[in-house]
Amino acid sequence: MSTDARIGRRRDRPENVLIELAANSYDADATRVEILSSGESRLIQVKDDGCGMDLDDLKELTTVAKSKKRRMLEKGETTPVFNRKLLGCFGIGVISFLSLGNLIRFFTCKEGCTPIMYQRTRSHQKVSVIASLCVAPSRDHLHLYFRLHPDANINSGLVIDFLRVLLRELDGPIVLLWDRFRPHRAKVTQAFIQRHPELHTHHLPPYAPELNPVENVWSYLKMNPMANLALTDLDTLTTTTRHYGRSLQRKQTLLRSFITHTPLSLRLE
């Protein structure tokens, strides 16, 4: 297997990604590489018995320009166990499999320790959240408003309460773009909107969550700060959700990305 022969190949193709990962296993002084595939779940696993990463390597996991492997190449070094010449593309291995999936997670553990993933099961308790991502008329600033409702379902009464909050917090007319959630279309909700002429509502098309920026808010919270939390009680879940929600309110770059990553034609300044 030659590194030069693979330069220039597209690494968004599964076969090229597997070649790159196998080369990385070789560079880790692995003597055995297993590639397991499950057609039903579309799952591909690559396992080897090579040397693991230390803490510094882990910190550089997504650093391409000056990764440990690149420094070894520049110095003409070989692998520590079998004195092998490096095959991998010096950091491209990390990027290669990122191109294949929408969600990538890394699990690490100390050498000799079995990784443990904690999970909370047999509980139907939940925290329902209602939120609005608001764009200022100048289109240069965004606000995230949200309310938590522990162990409750969002109904028309809670929707109306939230609309009252928006009316208090926002000056002037409000153009509300929301989905076709049943409480949004309930008669009592529509009656409330008609009593407040400063509220102008428009519904998104059905079955189009990709048009709703708030869906990106939920995806970010679930898949990033709260991805691996296994909370055991409702109070902790509520407090943790509120903490990360408030933290998100202060991050303008992230709030803007939730809108720019939708097909909406709204342009921010």
C-alpha positions in Angstrom: 0.0 0.0 0.0 1.6 3.2 -1.1 0.8 6.7 0.3 1.7 8.4 -3.0 -0.8 6.2 -4.9 -3.6 7.5 -2.7 -2.9 11.2 -2.9 -5.6 13.0 -4.7 -8.3 10.4 -4.2 -11.6 11.6 -2.9 -12.0 10.7 0.8 -15.8 10.9 0.8 -15.9 7.4 -0.7 -16.2 4.6 1.8 -13.5 2.4 0.3 -10.9 5.3 0.4 -11.8 6.0 4.0 -11.2 2.4 4.9 -7.8 2.5 3.2 -6.9 5.6 5.1 -8.0 4.1 8.4 -6.1 0.9 7.7 -3.0 2.9 7.0 -3.5 4.7 10.3 -3.6 1.3 12.0 -0.4 0.3 10.3 1.2 3.6 11.5 0.1 2.7 15.1 2.1 -0.6 14.9 -1.0 -2.7 14.7 -0.4 -6.4 13.8 -4.1 -7.1 13.2 -6.9 -4.9 11.7 -10.6 -6.0 11.7 -13.1 -4.4 9.4 -16.7 -5.3 10.4 -19.7 -4.4 8.3 -23.4 -4.7 9.0 -25.6 -4.1 6.0 -28.8 -3.8 7.9 -27.6 -1.0 10.2 -25.1 0.4 7.7 -22.5 0.2 10.4 -18.8 -0.1 9.6 -16.4 -0.8 12.5 -12.6 -0.7 12.2 -10.6 -2.3 15.1 -6.9 -2.8 15.5 -4.4 -3.8 18.2 -2.1 -0.8 17.7 -0.8 1.7 20.1 -3.3 4.0 21.6 -3.2 7.8 21.9 -1.8 9.7 24.9 -3.5 12.8 26.3 -1.5 15.1 23.9 -2.4 13.0 20.9 -6.1 13.3 21.9 -5.9 17.1 22.1 -4.5 17.1 18.6 -7.1 14.7 17.2 -8.6 17.2 14.8 -5.4 19.2 14.2 -4.2 18.5 10.7 -1.4 21.0 10.1 0.8 20.1 13.0 -0.3 16.6 14.1 2.1 14.3 15.8 2.3 12.1 12.6 3.2 15.1 10.5 6.0 16.1 12.9 7.3 12.5 12.8 7.3 12.7 9.0 9.2 16.0 8.9 11.9 14.5 11.2 12.1 11.3 9.3 11.0 9.2 12.2 9.5 5.8 12.1 6.9 4.0 14.3 8.2 3.2 17.8 7.7 -0.6 17.8 8.3 -2.0 14.3 10.2 1.0 12.8 7.7 1.3 10.0 7.7 4.1 7.5 4.5 6.1 7.9 1.7 5.4 5.4 -1.3 7.5 6.6 -1.8 11.0 5.1 -0.7 12.8 8.2 -3.9 13.9 9.8 -6.2 13.2 6.9 -7.4 10.0 8.6 -9.4 12.0 11.1 -11.1 14.1 8.3 -11.7 11.1 6.0 -14.4 9.4 8.1 -15.9 12.7 9.2 -17.1 13.1 5.6 -19.2 9.9 5.8 -21.5 10.6 8.7 -23.7 13.4 10.1 -22.8 12.6 13.7 -19.4 11.5 14.8 -18.6 10.7 18.5 -15.3 9.7 20.1 -15.1 7.5 23.1 -11.8 7.2 25.0 -10.6 5.3 28.0 -7.3 4.7 29.8 -5.2 1.8 28.7 -6.4 -1.4 30.3 -9.8 0.1 31.4 -13.0 -1.0 29.8 -15.0 2.0 28.6 -18.3 2.4 30.4 -21.3 4.3 28.9 -23.9 5.2 31.5 -27.5 5.2 30.4 -30.8 6.0 32.1 -33.6 3.6 31.2 -37.1 2.7 32.4 -38.0 6.3 33.0 -40.7 8.3 31.1 -40.0 11.6 32.8 -39.0 14.4 30.5 -38.6 18.1 30.1 -40.6 19.8 27.3 -39.2 23.0 25.9 -40.8 25.8 24.0 -38.6 28.4 22.3 -38.3 31.2 19.8 -35.3 32.4 17.9 -35.9 36.1 17.3 -34.2 38.3 14.7 -34.0 42.0 15.4 -35.4 44.3 12.7 -31.8 45.4 11.9 -31.0 41.7 11.3 -27.7 42.1 13.2 -28.6 40.6 16.5 -30.5 37.5 17.6 -32.3 36.5 20.9 -33.2 33.1 22.1 -36.2 32.9 24.4 -37.2 29.6 26.0 -39.3 28.1 28.7 -39.0 24.6 30.4 -41.9 22.5 31.4 -40.8 19.5 33.4 -42.8 16.3 33.0 -45.5 18.1 30.9 -46.6 18.2 27.3 -46.8 21.4 25.4 -50.5 22.4 24.9 -52.3 25.5 23.6 -52.3 27.1 27.1 -48.5 26.9 27.4 -48.2 28.2 23.9 -50.3 31.3 24.8 -48.3 31.8 28.0 -45.2 31.9 25.9 -46.7 34.3 23.4 -47.5 36.6 26.3 -43.8 36.5 27.2 -42.8 37.5 23.7 -45.3 40.4 23.7 -43.8 41.7 26.9 -40.1 41.3 25.8 -40.4 42.5 22.2 -41.4 46.0 21.1 -43.4 46.6 17.9 -45.0 44.2 15.5 -43.9 40.5 15.7 -43.8 38.3 12.6 -44.0 34.7 13.9 -42.9 31.9 11.7 -43.7 28.5 13.2 -44.6 24.9 12.3 -48.0 23.3 12.1 -47.8 21.8 15.6 -51.4 21.2 16.8 -51.4 23.7 19.7 -50.2 26.3 17.2 -53.3 25.7 15.2 -55.8 25.3 18.1 -58.8 27.5 18.1 -58.0 29.0 21.5 -54.5 29.9 20.2 -55.8 31.5 17.0 -58.4 33.5 19.1 -55.5 34.9 21.2 -53.6 35.9 18.1 -56.6 37.7 16.7 -56.9 39.7 19.9 -53.3 40.9 19.4 -53.0 42.6 16.0 -49.3 43.1 16.6 -48.8 39.3 16.1 -48.6 38.2 12.5 -48.2 34.4 12.1 -47.2 32.3 9.2 -47.0 28.5 9.1 -44.1 26.5 7.7 -44.9 23.8 5.1 -45.9 20.5 6.6 -43.1 17.9 7.2 -40.3 20.4 6.7 -38.4 20.6 10.0 -35.3 21.6 8.0 -36.9 25.0 7.5 -37.3 25.6 11.3 -34.2 27.2 12.9 -35.4 26.1 16.3 -35.0 22.5 15.3 -31.3 23.3 14.9 -31.3 24.6 18.5 -32.6 21.3 19.7 -30.2 19.3 17.6 -27.2 21.3 19.0 -28.2 20.9 22.6 -28.9 17.2 22.3 -25.9 16.3 20.2 -23.2 18.6 21.7 -23.3 19.7 25.4 -25.9 17.2 26.5 -24.9 14.3 24.2 -23.4 11.9 26.7 -25.2 12.9 29.9 -27.1 10.1 31.7 -29.1 12.1 34.3 -31.0 10.1 36.9 -33.7 12.6 38.1 -36.0 15.2 36.7 -34.7 18.1 38.7 -31.1 17.6 37.5 -32.3 17.2 33.9 -34.3 20.5 34.2 -31.4 22.4 35.8 -28.9 21.1 33.2 -31.1 21.9 30.3 -31.7 25.5 31.6 -27.9 25.9 32.2 -27.0 25.0 28.6 -29.9 26.9 27.2 -28.8 30.1 29.0 -25.3 29.5 27.9 -26.5 29.3 24.3 -28.3 32.6 24.6 -24.9 34.4 24.9 -23.4 32.8 21.7 -24.3 35.0 18.8 -22.2 33.0 16.3 -24.1 29.8 17.1 -27.5 31.5 17.1 -26.8 32.9 13.6 -25.7 29.5 12.4 -29.0 28.0 13.3 -30.6 30.3 10.7 -27.9 30.3 8.0 -28.0 26.4 8.0 -31.7 26.4 6.9 -32.9 27.0 3.3 -34.7 30.2 4.4 -34.0 33.2 2.3 -33.6 35.4 5.4 -30.2 37.1 5.3 -28.4 38.4 8.4 -26.3 41.5 8.6 
